[in-house]
Amino acid sequence: MAGNPVFSKFERDMRSGQAASFQAGGQQQGYGFPQQPASGPMYNPTFGAPQVQPERMTLDDVVTKSLNLFGLLLVVAAGTFVFADRAIDSQTSSTALGLWAGGGIVAFVLSLVIAFRKTISVPLILAYTVFEGLFLGAASAFFNSAYPGVVGQAILATLCVFGGMLLGYKTGVIRVTARSRRIFAGMLIGYLLFALVNFVLVLTGLQSGFGIGGSGALGIGISLFAVALASYSLAIDFDSIQQGVNAGVPRQTSWLMAYGLMLSVVWLYVEMLRLIARFRD
């Protein structure tokens, strides 16, 4: 997504020509590889020898890595959900709360490290997935305790929106342009600032529950706006992945693409949880 540092960095590299250097017939080594100095045949002892090209990312690579990450995320989240749910039932919710807060904080820190790191680190991406699973599992347990059945409803809604956005993007009904990316980025920044203020107000006791708007019409409107943002971020992710495949970026980039897609899906699920809970409150 445009607000996702993963795809934002990739798009900047695409515009600067780094990823484009993987096009067939190019003389540059390409994205993430050292540039080869200019030389003529008489100075090149390997002239005439076949050049070794780095493996290029395919759509299958992204799909495979995405399935791996989502599988790990679901296993950790499901295990944490069961543990946290039992802790809440046994009046030891502080343990579940610790998993919620601790998992969220560590996952956030890891996401910053991954975003600003110059090289792709698969272990960091896997570590993020584990801690994000702890956060999601514990958060889902608390929501399900207050609103029984809300987790299943949120999962179903997330899957439906994901499928709808993918179908809309593939058929051309939903389009991603440079202008739509800029508009989305501006809206996302505004929403993130609002979310930060809302979090501080709830933390300090100036607001309770869901914070500004509560479960009234304003609160539901805010959640609908957030769901719309998270949904369109999926279309931007799909477009960024397609650009990467067309540009022939290194195969290792598929891990980064899968990670970025996971961020958007997790965001959509959390917003669905909040929206459905507000409707039921």
Number of C-alpha atoms within 10 A of each C-alpha: 26 23 19 19 16 23 22 15 14 22 18 12 15 19 10 10 14 20 24 21 18 22 14 10 7 10 13 17 17 22 22 15 11 9 11 10 8 9 9 8 9 8 9 10 9 10 12 8 7 7 8 6 11 16 11 18 21 19 14 11 19 23 15 13 18 21 14 14 21 19 13 16 23 18 15 20 25 19 15 24 24 14 16 28 22 15 17 18 10 9 9 13 17 12 14 25 19 15 22 25 15 16 22 21 15 17 22 15 12 18 24 12 14 21 19 11 11 10 11 16 14 14 9 14 21 17 15 24 26 22 24 28 29 32 27 25 28 32 27 26 28 20 16 18 15 12 16 13 11 22 23 13 14 22 16 14 17 23 14 12 21 19 12 14 20 16 14 14 19 14 10 10 9 15 14 17 10 8 9 14 17 13 12 19 18 13 15 19 12 11 16 13 11 12 14 10 14 18 17 13 15 15 12 9 11 11 16 15 11 15 19 20 18 16 20 12 12 12 19 19 14 17 21 16 16 22 22 14 21 24 21 25 28 25 24 26 24 20 18 23 25 14 17 25 21 17 21 23 27 21 18 19 24 26 24 24 24 23 25 24 28 20 21 23 20 18 19 27 22 20 23 25 25 22 24 18 22 20 12 10 11
